[in-house]
Amino acid sequence: MIVNKYKSFIQNQYEKAKSTASGFISSRGEEQEEGTIELNSQYYVELKAIADMQGTNVQAFVNGIIAQYLVSVNAQYESIPISVDQKEENPLLYLDGICKLED
């Protein structure tokens, strides 16, 4: 009887450890997928050819494209002046303008 209780205890502990380990593995896989994107296979082939010609890889090439895009988008939004009406509707825009003047 003690042997059966011991076996059942060991089996329960094993199942708990297995469940915990699979939880860690699945959560780690989800974290990795979060930063991953899929490219259209045709685009990938074209980007791979360009990256090869430039002596780099697709990831570095795409990261460069994204960085350039983000800089251009940010420049667009920074150059749009905020009207007085917008500032009156949202006083935080005044604060934002004051903070930008100090920079």
Gaussian input, Z-matrix of N, CA and C with variables (Angstrom, degrees):
# hf/3-21g

backbone

0 1
 N
 C     1     B1
 C     2     B2     1     A1
 N     3     B3     2     A2     1     D1
 C     4     B4     3     A3     2     D2
 C     5     B5     4     A4     3     D3
 N     6     B6     5     A5     4     D4
 C     7     B7     6     A6     5     D5
 C     8     B8     7     A7     6     D6
 N     9     B9     8     A8     7     D7
 C    10    B10     9     A9     8     D8
 C    11    B11    10    A10     9     D9
 N    12    B12    11    A11    10    D10
 C    13    B13    12    A12    11    D11
 C    14    B14    13    A13    12    D12
 N    15    B15    14    A14    13    D13
 C    16    B16    15    A15    14    D14
 C    17    B17    16    A16    15    D15
 N    18    B18    17    A17    16    D16
 C    19    B19    18    A18    17    D17
 C    20    B20    19    A19    18    D18
 N    21    B21    20    A20    19    D19
 C    22    B22    21    A21    20    D20
 C    23    B23    22    A22    21    D21
 N    24    B24    23    A23    22    D22
 C    25    B25    24    A24    23    D23
 C    26    B26    25    A25    24    D24
 N    27    B27    26    A26    25    D25
 C    28    B28    27    A27    26    D26
 C    29    B29    28    A28    27    D27
 N    30    B30    29    A29    28    D28
 C    31    B31    30    A30    29    D29
 C    32    B32    31    A31    30    D30
 N    33    B33    32    A32    31    D31
 C    34    B34    33    A33    32    D32
 C    35    B35    34    A34    33    D33
 N    36    B36    35    A35    34    D34
 C    37    B37    36    A36    35    D35
 C    38    B38    37    A37    36    D36
 N    39    B39    38    A38    37    D37
 C    40    B40    39    A39    38    D38
 C    41    B41    40    A40    39    D39
 N    42    B42    41    A41    40    D40
 C    43    B43    42    A42    41    D41
 C    44    B44    43    A43    42    D42
 N    45    B45    44    A44    43    D43
 C    46    B46    45    A45    44    D44
 C    47    B47    46    A46    45    D45
 N    48    B48    47    A47    46    D46
 C    49    B49    48    A48    47    D47
 C    50    B50    49    A49    48    D48
 N    51    B51    50    A50    49    D49
 C    52    B52    51    A51    50    D50
 C    53    B53    52    A52    51    D51
 N    54    B54    53    A53    52    D52
 C    55    B55    54    A54    53    D53
 C    56    B56    55    A55    54    D54
 N    57    B57    56    A56    55    D55
 C    58    B58    57    A57    56    D56
 C    59    B59    58    A58    57    D57
 N    60    B60    59    A59    58    D58
 C    61    B61    60    A60    59    D59
 C    62    B62    61    A61    60    D60
 N    63    B63    62    A62    61    D61
 C    64    B64    63    A63    62    D62
 C    65    B65    64    A64    63    D63
 N    66    B66    65    A65    64    D64
 C    67    B67    66    A66    65    D65
 C    68    B68    67    A67    66    D66
 N    69    B69    68    A68    67    D67
 C    70    B70    69    A69    68    D68
 C    71    B71    70    A70    69    D69
 N    72    B72    71    A71    70    D70
 C    73    B73    72    A72    71    D71
 C    74    B74    73    A73    72    D72
 N    75    B75    74    A74    73    D73
 C    76    B76    75    A75    74    D74
 C    77    B77    76    A76    75    D75
 N    78    B78    77    A77    76    D76
 C    79    B79    78    A78    77    D77
 C    80    B80    79    A79    78    D78
 N    81    B81    80    A80    79    D79
 C    82    B82    81    A81    80    D80
 C    83    B83    82    A82    81    D81
 N    84    B84    83    A83    82    D82
 C    85    B85    84    A84    83    D83
 C    86    B86    85    A85    84    D84
 N    87    B87    86    A86    85    D85
 C    88    B88    87    A87    86    D86
 C    89    B89    88    A88    87    D87
 N    90    B90    89    A89    88    D88
 C    91    B91    90    A90    89    D89
 C    92    B92    91    A91    90    D90
 N    93    B93    92    A92    91    D91
 C    94    B94    93    A93    92    D92
 C    95    B95    94    A94    93    D93
 N    96    B96    95    A95    94    D94
 C    97    B97    96    A96    95    D95
 C    98    B98    97    A97    96    D96
 N    99    B99    98    A98    97    D97
 C   100   B100    99    A99    98    D98
 C   101   B101   100   A100    99    D99
 N   102   B102   101   A101   100   D100
 C   103   B103   102   A102   101   D101
 C   104   B104   103   A103   102   D102
 N   105   B105   104   A104   103   D103
 C   106   B106   105   A105   104   D104
 C   107   B107   106   A106   105   D105
 N   108   B108   107   A107   106   D106
 C   109   B109   108   A108   107   D107
 C   110   B110   109   A109   108   D108
 N   111   B111   110   A110   109   D109
 C   112   B112   111   A111   110   D110
 C   113   B113   112   A112   111   D111
 N   114   B114   113   A113   112   D112
 C   115   B115   114   A114   113   D113
 C   116   B116   115   A115   114   D114
 N   117   B117   116   A116   115   D115
 C   118   B118   117   A117   116   D116
 C   119   B119   118   A118   117   D117
 N   120   B120   119   A119   118   D118
 C   121   B121   120   A120   119   D119
 C   122   B122   121   A121   120   D120
 N   123   B123   122   A122   121   D121
 C   124   B124   123   A123   122   D122
 C   125   B125   124   A124   123   D123
 N   126   B126   125   A125   124   D124
 C   127   B127   126   A126   125   D125
 C   128   B128   127   A127   126   D126
 N   129   B129   128   A128   127   D127
 C   130   B130   129   A129   128   D128
 C   131   B131   130   A130   129   D129
 N   132   B132   131   A131   130   D130
 C   133   B133   132   A132   131   D131
 C   134   B134   133   A133   132   D132
 N   135   B135   134   A134   133   D133
 C   136   B136   135   A135   134   D134
 C   137   B137   136   A136   135   D135
 N   138   B138   137   A137   136   D136
 C   139   B139   138   A138   137   D137
 C   140   B140   139   A139   138   D138
 N   141   B141   140   A140   139   D139
 C   142   B142   141   A141   140   D140
 C   143   B143   142   A142   141   D141
 N   144   B144   143   A143   142   D142
 C   145   B145   144   A144   143   D143
 C   146   B146   145   A145   144   D144
 N   147   B147   146   A146   145   D145
 C   148   B148   147   A147   146   D146
 C   149   B149   148   A148   147   D147
 N   150   B150   149   A149   148   D148
 C   151   B151   150   A150   149   D149
 C   152   B152   151   A151   150   D150
 N   153   B153   152   A152   151   D151
 C   154   B154   153   A153   152   D152
 C   155   B155   154   A154   153   D153
 N   156   B156   155   A155   154   D154
 C   157   B157   156   A156   155   D155
 C   158   B158   157   A157   156   D156
 N   159   B159   158   A158   157   D157
 C   160   B160   159   A159   158   D158
 C   161   B161   160   A160   159   D159
 N   162   B162   161   A161   160   D160
 C   163   B163   162   A162   161   D161
 C   164   B164   163   A163   162   D162
 N   165   B165   164   A164   163   D163
 C   166   B166   165   A165   164   D164
 C   167   B167   166   A166   165   D165
 N   168   B168   167   A167   166   D166
 C   169   B169   168   A168   167   D167
 C   170   B170   169   A169   168   D168
 N   171   B171   170   A170   169   D169
 C   172   B172   171   A171   170   D170
 C   173   B173   172   A172   171   D171
 N   174   B174   173   A173   172   D172
 C   175   B175   174   A174   173   D173
 C   176   B176   175   A175   174   D174
 N   177   B177   176   A176   175   D175
 C   178   B178   177   A177   176   D176
 C   179   B179   178   A178   177   D177
 N   180   B180   179   A179   178   D178
 C   181   B181   180   A180   179   D179
 C   182   B182   181   A181   180   D180
 N   183   B183   182   A182   181   D181
 C   184   B184   183   A183   182   D182
 C   185   B185   184   A184   183   D183
 N   186   B186   185   A185   184   D184
 C   187   B187   186   A186   185   D185
 C   188   B188   187   A187   186   D186
 N   189   B189   188   A188   187   D187
 C   190   B190   189   A189   188   D188
 C   191   B191   190   A190   189   D189
 N   192   B192   191   A191   190   D190
 C   193   B193   192   A192   191   D191
 C   194   B194   193   A193   192   D192
 N   195   B195   194   A194   193   D193
 C   196   B196   195   A195   194   D194
 C   197   B197   196   A196   195   D195
 N   198   B198   197   A197   196   D196
 C   199   B199   198   A198   197   D197
 C   200   B200   199   A199   198   D198
 N   201   B201   200   A200   199   D199
 C   202   B202   201   A201   200   D200
 C   203   B203   202   A202   201   D201
 N   204   B204   203   A203   202   D202
 C   205   B205   204   A204   203   D203
 C   206   B206   205   A205   204   D204
 N   207   B207   206   A206   205   D205
 C   208   B208   207   A207   206   D206
 C   209   B209   208   A208   207   D207
 N   210   B210   209   A209   208   D208
 C   211   B211   210   A210   209   D209
 C   212   B212   211   A211   210   D210
 N   213   B213   212   A212   211   D211
 C   214   B214   213   A213   212   D212
 C   215   B215   214   A214   213   D213
 N   216   B216   215   A215   214   D214
 C   217   B217   216   A216   215   D215
 C   218   B218   217   A217   216   D216
 N   219   B219   218   A218   217   D217
 C   220   B220   219   A219   218   D218
 C   221   B221   220   A220   219   D219
 N   222   B222   221   A221   220   D220
 C   223   B223   222   A222   221   D221
 C   224   B224   223   A223   222   D222
 N   225   B225   224   A224   223   D223
 C   226   B226   225   A225   224   D224
 C   227   B227   226   A226   225   D225
 N   228   B228   227   A227   226   D226
 C   229   B229   228   A228   227   D227
 C   230   B230   229   A229   228   D228
 N   231   B231   230   A230   229   D229
 C   232   B232   231   A231   230   D230
 C   233   B233   232   A232   231   D231
 N   234   B234   233   A233   232   D232
 C   235   B235   234   A234   233   D233
 C   236   B236   235   A235   234   D234
 N   237   B237   236   A236   235   D235
 C   238   B238   237   A237   236   D236
 C   239   B239   238   A238   237   D237
 N   240   B240   239   A239   238   D238
 C   241   B241   240   A240   239   D239
 C   242   B242   241   A241   240   D240
 N   243   B243   242   A242   241   D241
 C   244   B244   243   A243   242   D242
 C   245   B245   244   A244   243   D243
 N   246   B246   245   A245   244   D244
 C   247   B247   246   A246   245   D245
 C   248   B248   247   A247   246   D246
 N   249   B249   248   A248   247   D247
 C   250   B250   249   A249   248   D248
 C   251   B251   250   A250   249   D249
 N   252   B252   251   A251   250   D250
 C   253   B253   252   A252   251   D251
 C   254   B254   253   A253   252   D252
 N   255   B255   254   A254   253   D253
 C   256   B256   255   A255   254   D254
 C   257   B257   256   A256   255   D255
 N   258   B258   257   A257   256   D256
 C   259   B259   258   A258   257   D257
 C   260   B260   259   A259   258   D258
 N   261   B261   260   A260   259   D259
 C   262   B262   261   A261   260   D260
 C   263   B263   262   A262   261   D261
 N   264   B264   263   A263   262   D262
 C   265   B265   264   A264   263   D263
 C   266   B266   265   A265   264   D264
 N   267   B267   266   A266   265   D265
 C   268   B268   267   A267   266   D266
 C   269   B269   268   A268   267   D267
 N   270   B270   269   A269   268   D268
 C   271   B271   270   A270   269   D269
 C   272   B272   271   A271   270   D270
 N   273   B273   272   A272   271   D271
 C   274   B274   273   A273   272   D272
 C   275   B275   274   A274   273   D273
 N   276   B276   275   A275   274   D274
 C   277   B277   276   A276   275   D275
 C   278   B278   277   A277   276   D276
 N   279   B279   278   A278   277   D277
 C   280   B280   279   A279   278   D278
 C   281   B281   280   A280   279   D279
 N   282   B282   281   A281   280   D280
 C   283   B283   282   A282   281   D281
 C   284   B284   283   A283   282   D282
 N   285   B285   284   A284   283   D283
 C   286   B286   285   A285   284   D284
 C   287   B287   286   A286   285   D285
 N   288   B288   287   A287   286   D286
 C   289   B289   288   A288   287   D287
 C   290   B290   289   A289   288   D288
 N   291   B291   290   A290   289   D289
 C   292   B292   291   A291   290   D290
 C   293   B293   292   A292   291   D291
 N   294   B294   293   A293   292   D292
 C   295   B295   294   A294   293   D293
 C   296   B296   295   A295   294   D294
 N   297   B297   296   A296   295   D295
 C   298   B298   297   A297   296   D296
 C   299   B299   298   A298   297   D297
 N   300   B300   299   A299   298   D298
 C   301   B301   300   A300   299   D299
 C   302   B302   301   A301   300   D300
 N   303   B303   302   A302   301   D301
 C   304   B304   303   A303   302   D302
 C   305   B305   304   A304   303   D303
 N   306   B306   305   A305   304   D304
 C   307   B307   306   A306   305   D305
 C   308   B308   307   A307   306   D306

   B1=1.4250
   B2=1.5355
   B3=1.3183
   B4=1.4615
   B5=1.5254
   B6=1.3087
   B7=1.4627
   B8=1.5169
   B9=1.3175
   B10=1.4626
   B11=1.5247
   B12=1.3304
   B13=1.4626
   B14=1.5215
   B15=1.3304
   B16=1.4633
   B17=1.5267
   B18=1.3463
   B19=1.4677
   B20=1.5233
   B21=1.3157
   B22=1.4574
   B23=1.5314
   B24=1.3363
   B25=1.4551
   B26=1.5346
   B27=1.3307
   B28=1.4715
   B29=1.5256
   B30=1.3325
   B31=1.4647
   B32=1.5331
   B33=1.3272
   B34=1.4720
   B35=1.5291
   B36=1.3190
   B37=1.4592
   B38=1.5318
   B39=1.3152
   B40=1.4692
   B41=1.5326
   B42=1.3330
   B43=1.4650
   B44=1.5316
   B45=1.3328
   B46=1.4641
   B47=1.5270
   B48=1.3311
   B49=1.4733
   B50=1.5191
   B51=1.3119
   B52=1.4657
   B53=1.5227
   B54=1.3284
   B55=1.4631
   B56=1.5296
   B57=1.3235
   B58=1.4617
   B59=1.5212
   B60=1.3224
   B61=1.4695
   B62=1.5165
   B63=1.3202
   B64=1.4635
   B65=1.5286
   B66=1.3366
   B67=1.4611
   B68=1.5140
   B69=1.3417
   B70=1.4641
   B71=1.5155
   B72=1.3054
   B73=1.4634
   B74=1.5165
   B75=1.3264
   B76=1.4640
   B77=1.5199
   B78=1.3358
   B79=1.4649
   B80=1.5215
   B81=1.3256
   B82=1.4610
   B83=1.5201
   B84=1.3102
   B85=1.4615
   B86=1.5129
   B87=1.3447
   B88=1.4524
   B89=1.5171
   B90=1.3377
   B91=1.4591
   B92=1.5207
   B93=1.3194
   B94=1.4508
   B95=1.5166
   B96=1.3404
   B97=1.4485
   B98=1.5182
   B99=1.3144
   B100=1.4502
   B101=1.5260
   B102=1.3117
   B103=1.4535
   B104=1.5175
   B105=1.3105
   B106=1.4556
   B107=1.5186
   B108=1.3245
   B109=1.4621
   B110=1.5164
   B111=1.3103
   B112=1.4570
   B113=1.5157
   B114=1.3241
   B115=1.4557
   B116=1.5157
   B117=1.3030
   B118=1.4508
   B119=1.5247
   B120=1.3181
   B121=1.4662
   B122=1.5272
   B123=1.3233
   B124=1.4618
   B125=1.5300
   B126=1.3344
   B127=1.4605
   B128=1.5197
   B129=1.3263
   B130=1.4568
   B131=1.5250
   B132=1.3259
   B133=1.4645
   B134=1.5221
   B135=1.3392
   B136=1.4667
   B137=1.5348
   B138=1.3236
   B139=1.4636
   B140=1.5210
   B141=1.3205
   B142=1.4662
   B143=1.5194
   B144=1.3235
   B145=1.4691
   B146=1.5250
   B147=1.3332
   B148=1.4655
   B149=1.5285
   B150=1.3312
   B151=1.4651
   B152=1.5204
   B153=1.3274
   B154=1.4658
   B155=1.5197
   B156=1.3281
   B157=1.4639
   B158=1.5189
   B159=1.3295
   B160=1.4634
   B161=1.5247
   B162=1.3181
   B163=1.4652
   B164=1.5160
   B165=1.3135
   B166=1.4579
   B167=1.5190
   B168=1.3227
   B169=1.4619
   B170=1.5246
   B171=1.3205
   B172=1.4659
   B173=1.5352
   B174=1.3156
   B175=1.4650
   B176=1.5252
   B177=1.3189
   B178=1.4642
   B179=1.5278
   B180=1.3185
   B181=1.4547
   B182=1.5294
   B183=1.3204
   B184=1.4586
   B185=1.5308
   B186=1.3331
   B187=1.4619
   B188=1.5222
   B189=1.3357
   B190=1.4644
   B191=1.5158
   B192=1.3283
   B193=1.4675
   B194=1.5270
   B195=1.3240
   B196=1.4662
   B197=1.5253
   B198=1.3170
   B199=1.4652
   B200=1.5235
   B201=1.3374
   B202=1.4619
   B203=1.5254
   B204=1.3104
   B205=1.4662
   B206=1.5251
   B207=1.3343
   B208=1.4620
   B209=1.5236
   B210=1.3227
   B211=1.4704
   B212=1.5201
   B213=1.3399
   B214=1.4662
   B215=1.5241
   B216=1.3293
   B217=1.4674
   B218=1.5201
   B219=1.3196
   B220=1.4658
   B221=1.5244
   B222=1.3283
   B223=1.4612
   B224=1.5239
   B225=1.3362
   B226=1.4626
   B227=1.5207
   B228=1.3320
   B229=1.4551
   B230=1.5254
   B231=1.3008
   B232=1.4644
   B233=1.5126
   B234=1.3307
   B235=1.4544
   B236=1.5303
   B237=1.3299
   B238=1.4567
   B239=1.5279
   B240=1.3299
   B241=1.4715
   B242=1.5343
   B243=1.3188
   B244=1.4597
   B245=1.5258
   B246=1.3219
   B247=1.4668
   B248=1.5261
   B249=1.3306
   B250=1.4613
   B251=1.5295
   B252=1.3318
   B253=1.4668
   B254=1.5295
   B255=1.3179
   B256=1.4681
   B257=1.5251
   B258=1.3301
   B259=1.4649
   B260=1.5284
   B261=1.3304
   B262=1.4616
   B263=1.5226
   B264=1.3270
   B265=1.4672
   B266=1.5241
   B267=1.3220
   B268=1.4635
   B269=1.5305
   B270=1.3224
   B271=1.4710
   B272=1.5264
   B273=1.3233
   B274=1.4647
   B275=1.5310
   B276=1.3187
   B277=1.4648
   B278=1.5341
   B279=1.3345
   B280=1.4611
   B281=1.5231
   B282=1.3275
   B283=1.4563
   B284=1.5244
   B285=1.3307
   B286=1.4516
   B287=1.5216
   B288=1.3470
   B289=1.4516
   B290=1.5118
   B291=1.3263
   B292=1.4569
   B293=1.5199
   B294=1.3272
   B295=1.4811
   B296=1.5288
   B297=1.3261
   B298=1.4627
   B299=1.5269
   B300=1.3336
   B301=1.4575
   B302=1.5190
   B303=1.3345
   B304=1.4612
   B305=1.5265
   B306=1.3309
   B307=1.4650
   B308=1.4747
   A1=111.11
   A2=117.39
   A3=121.21
   A4=109.69
   A5=117.24
   A6=121.56
   A7=109.88
   A8=117.57
   A9=120.87
   A10=111.33
   A11=117.66
   A12=121.35
   A13=110.47
   A14=115.81
   A15=120.31
   A16=110.19
   A17=116.77
   A18=120.74
   A19=110.56
   A20=116.62
   A21=119.41
   A22=110.85
   A23=117.76
   A24=121.74
   A25=110.58
   A26=115.53
   A27=120.29
   A28=110.08
   A29=117.51
   A30=121.37
   A31=110.22
   A32=117.25
   A33=120.77
   A34=111.33
   A35=116.72
   A36=120.90
   A37=110.88
   A38=115.49
   A39=120.87
   A40=109.97
   A41=117.49
   A42=121.21
   A43=110.56
   A44=117.72
   A45=120.73
   A46=111.27
   A47=115.62
   A48=119.86
   A49=110.39
   A50=116.67
   A51=121.07
   A52=110.53
   A53=116.71
   A54=121.34
   A55=110.83
   A56=116.55
   A57=120.76
   A58=110.94
   A59=116.78
   A60=120.83
   A61=111.11
   A62=117.56
   A63=118.81
   A64=110.36
   A65=117.60
   A66=120.13
   A67=111.95
   A68=116.89
   A69=120.54
   A70=111.06
   A71=116.67
   A72=120.75
   A73=110.45
   A74=118.21
   A75=120.04
   A76=111.18
   A77=118.69
   A78=119.61
   A79=110.77
   A80=117.49
   A81=119.99
   A82=109.61
   A83=118.49
   A84=122.27
   A85=111.59
   A86=117.24
   A87=120.95
   A88=110.83
   A89=117.82
   A90=120.92
   A91=110.82
   A92=116.85
   A93=119.67
   A94=110.70
   A95=118.10
   A96=120.75
   A97=111.54
   A98=117.91
   A99=121.42
   A100=111.59
   A101=118.26
   A102=122.02
   A103=113.41
   A104=117.59
   A105=122.16
   A106=110.17
   A107=115.76
   A108=120.39
   A109=108.99
   A110=115.92
   A111=120.90
   A112=108.81
   A113=115.29
   A114=120.67
   A115=108.89
   A116=115.06
   A117=120.24
   A118=106.98
   A119=117.50
   A120=120.28
   A121=112.23
   A122=117.46
   A123=120.49
   A124=110.21
   A125=116.46
   A126=119.89
   A127=110.74
   A128=116.25
   A129=119.78
   A130=110.63
   A131=116.95
   A132=120.93
   A133=110.25
   A134=116.33
   A135=120.23
   A136=111.02
   A137=116.62
   A138=119.92
   A139=111.47
   A140=116.95
   A141=120.81
   A142=110.13
   A143=117.12
   A144=120.83
   A145=110.72
   A146=117.11
   A147=121.26
   A148=110.34
   A149=116.40
   A150=120.60
   A151=110.69
   A152=117.35
   A153=120.79
   A154=111.13
   A155=116.70
   A156=120.18
   A157=110.97
   A158=116.68
   A159=121.11
   A160=112.64
   A161=116.26
   A162=119.75
   A163=113.88
   A164=117.20
   A165=121.71
   A166=109.08
   A167=116.60
   A168=118.86
   A169=109.85
   A170=116.23
   A171=121.00
   A172=110.73
   A173=117.37
   A174=119.79
   A175=110.86
   A176=117.68
   A177=121.00
   A178=110.47
   A179=116.34
   A180=120.89
   A181=110.58
   A182=117.40
   A183=121.90
   A184=110.51
   A185=117.76
   A186=120.22
   A187=111.32
   A188=117.24
   A189=121.41
   A190=111.69
   A191=116.44
   A192=120.71
   A193=110.25
   A194=116.31
   A195=120.62
   A196=110.36
   A197=117.66
   A198=121.12
   A199=110.66
   A200=117.28
   A201=120.78
   A202=110.78
   A203=116.48
   A204=120.73
   A205=110.94
   A206=116.69
   A207=120.04
   A208=111.75
   A209=117.19
   A210=120.47
   A211=109.93
   A212=117.39
   A213=119.74
   A214=111.39
   A215=117.52
   A216=120.45
   A217=110.24
   A218=117.56
   A219=120.82
   A220=110.87
   A221=117.41
   A222=120.97
   A223=110.52
   A224=117.14
   A225=120.48
   A226=110.89
   A227=116.07
   A228=119.68
   A229=111.87
   A230=117.97
   A231=120.01
   A232=111.81
   A233=117.34
   A234=119.70
   A235=112.39
   A236=118.47
   A237=120.84
   A238=108.38
   A239=116.81
   A240=118.45
   A241=110.89
   A242=115.42
   A243=121.51
   A244=107.64
   A245=115.73
   A246=119.69
   A247=110.57
   A248=115.01
   A249=121.06
   A250=109.88
   A251=116.57
   A252=119.89
   A253=110.73
   A254=116.19
   A255=119.57
   A256=110.31
   A257=116.41
   A258=120.23
   A259=111.14
   A260=116.74
   A261=119.43
   A262=111.06
   A263=116.66
   A264=120.21
   A265=111.54
   A266=115.79
   A267=120.06
   A268=108.75
   A269=117.79
   A270=121.31
   A271=114.07
   A272=117.71
   A273=119.39
   A274=111.90
   A275=116.28
   A276=119.04
   A277=111.17
   A278=116.94
   A279=120.11
   A280=109.84
   A281=115.22
   A282=120.29
   A283=111.21
   A284=116.38
   A285=120.55
   A286=110.59
   A287=116.56
   A288=120.00
   A289=112.55
   A290=117.32
   A291=122.20
   A292=110.39
   A293=115.80
   A294=119.87
   A295=111.36
   A296=116.61
   A297=119.16
   A298=111.74
   A299=116.39
   A300=119.55
   A301=111.50
   A302=116.65
   A303=120.48
   A304=112.78
   A305=117.50
   A306=120.94
   A307=109.31
   D1=-42.65
   D2=177.50
   D3=-64.41
   D4=-36.33
   D5=179.61
   D6=-64.69
   D7=-41.90
   D8=178.66
   D9=-64.79
   D10=-41.09
   D11=177.15
   D12=-63.66
   D13=-41.28
   D14=179.34
   D15=-64.48
   D16=-44.09
   D17=178.39
   D18=-61.91
   D19=-42.67
   D20=-179.79
   D21=-67.38
   D22=-37.35
   D23=176.37
   D24=-62.52
   D25=-47.07
   D26=179.39
   D27=-62.57
   D28=-42.41
   D29=179.45
   D30=-62.27
   D31=-43.26
   D32=178.48
   D33=-62.77
   D34=-43.97
   D35=178.83
   D36=-62.76
   D37=-40.38
   D38=178.58
   D39=-62.88
   D40=-45.40
   D41=-179.67
   D42=-64.04
   D43=-39.73
   D44=177.40
   D45=-62.81
   D46=-44.87
   D47=179.48
   D48=-64.20
   D49=-41.59
   D50=179.76
   D51=-64.18
   D52=-42.30
   D53=179.16
   D54=-64.48
   D55=-43.55
   D56=178.81
   D57=-63.24
   D58=-43.62
   D59=179.57
   D60=-63.35
   D61=-42.85
   D62=179.87
   D63=-67.10
   D64=-32.45
   D65=175.57
   D66=-64.48
   D67=-41.79
   D68=177.02
   D69=-63.90
   D70=-43.11
   D71=-178.78
   D72=-64.70
   D73=-44.83
   D74=-178.58
   D75=-68.46
   D76=-36.90
   D77=179.36
   D78=-69.51
   D79=-34.45
   D80=178.04
   D81=-67.66
   D82=-38.33
   D83=177.73
   D84=-64.57
   D85=-38.32
   D86=178.32
   D87=-65.92
   D88=-39.88
   D89=179.06
   D90=-63.29
   D91=-39.86
   D92=-179.96
   D93=-68.30
   D94=-37.82
   D95=-179.16
   D96=-69.60
   D97=-27.18
   D98=-176.90
   D99=-60.40
   D100=-37.17
   D101=-179.46
   D102=-92.35
   D103=9.22
   D104=-176.29
   D105=-105.73
   D106=140.31
   D107=174.40
   D108=-124.40
   D109=157.18
   D110=176.62
   D111=-104.28
   D112=138.17
   D113=175.93
   D114=-106.70
   D115=147.76
   D116=171.29
   D117=-58.11
   D118=135.26
   D119=-174.36
   D120=-60.33
   D121=-34.33
   D122=178.50
   D123=-66.13
   D124=-43.06
   D125=178.00
   D126=-63.98
   D127=-39.50
   D128=179.90
   D129=-60.27
   D130=-44.49
   D131=-179.63
   D132=-61.59
   D133=-43.60
   D134=179.72
   D135=-66.32
   D136=-43.32
   D137=178.76
   D138=-66.15
   D139=-36.38
   D140=178.49
   D141=-62.71
   D142=-41.93
   D143=178.96
   D144=-62.93
   D145=-43.89
   D146=179.34
   D147=-65.78
   D148=-44.38
   D149=179.91
   D150=-62.25
   D151=-40.70
   D152=178.42
   D153=-62.54
   D154=-39.82
   D155=179.06
   D156=-65.45
   D157=-31.64
   D158=-178.94
   D159=-91.06
   D160=0.32
   D161=178.36
   D162=71.32
   D163=34.94
   D164=179.41
   D165=-134.85
   D166=-170.12
   D167=176.91
   D168=-116.36
   D169=170.12
   D170=-175.42
   D171=-63.17
   D172=-40.79
   D173=-178.22
   D174=-60.46
   D175=-47.79
   D176=179.64
   D177=-63.90
   D178=-39.82
   D179=-179.37
   D180=-64.47
   D181=-47.13
   D182=-179.89
   D183=-66.17
   D184=-40.45
   D185=176.91
   D186=-59.58
   D187=-39.01
   D188=177.03
   D189=-64.32
   D190=-42.57
   D191=178.56
   D192=-62.40
   D193=-44.44
   D194=-179.02
   D195=-64.64
   D196=-41.73
   D197=178.82
   D198=-60.93
   D199=-44.38
   D200=178.48
   D201=-62.53
   D202=-41.61
   D203=179.65
   D204=-62.69
   D205=-45.80
   D206=-179.15
   D207=-63.15
   D208=-38.01
   D209=177.23
   D210=-63.35
   D211=-42.78
   D212=-178.75
   D213=-68.56
   D214=-38.34
   D215=178.51
   D216=-66.41
   D217=-44.31
   D218=178.87
   D219=-62.45
   D220=-38.61
   D221=179.04
   D222=-64.67
   D223=-36.91
   D224=178.22
   D225=-62.48
   D226=-46.80
   D227=-176.35
   D228=-71.65
   D229=-31.41
   D230=179.27
   D231=-72.73
   D232=-26.63
   D233=-176.77
   D234=-85.29
   D235=-8.75
   D236=178.76
   D237=-80.36
   D238=116.63
   D239=-179.55
   D240=-70.96
   D241=148.00
   D242=178.85
   D243=-94.15
   D244=125.31
   D245=-177.45
   D246=-74.48
   D247=161.57
   D248=178.55
   D249=-63.45
   D250=-38.05
   D251=178.99
   D252=-61.39
   D253=-42.28
   D254=178.62
   D255=-63.35
   D256=-40.32
   D257=179.92
   D258=-66.76
   D259=-35.74
   D260=178.91
   D261=-70.56
   D262=-34.86
   D263=177.95
   D264=-71.89
   D265=-32.15
   D266=-177.39
   D267=-133.45
   D268=94.19
   D269=-177.27
   D270=-59.59
   D271=-20.75
   D272=178.06
   D273=-64.36
   D274=-24.21
   D275=176.87
   D276=-66.49
   D277=-32.91
   D278=173.31
   D279=-61.16
   D280=-47.00
   D281=179.66
   D282=-60.57
   D283=-41.25
   D284=178.33
   D285=-61.31
   D286=-41.95
   D287=178.40
   D288=-64.73
   D289=-38.32
   D290=178.10
   D291=-64.45
   D292=-43.29
   D293=179.91
   D294=-64.21
   D295=-37.42
   D296=179.46
   D297=-68.51
   D298=-31.71
   D299=177.86
   D300=-66.22
   D301=-35.23
   D302=-179.66
   D303=-72.79
   D304=-25.01
   D305=179.65
   D306=-72.23

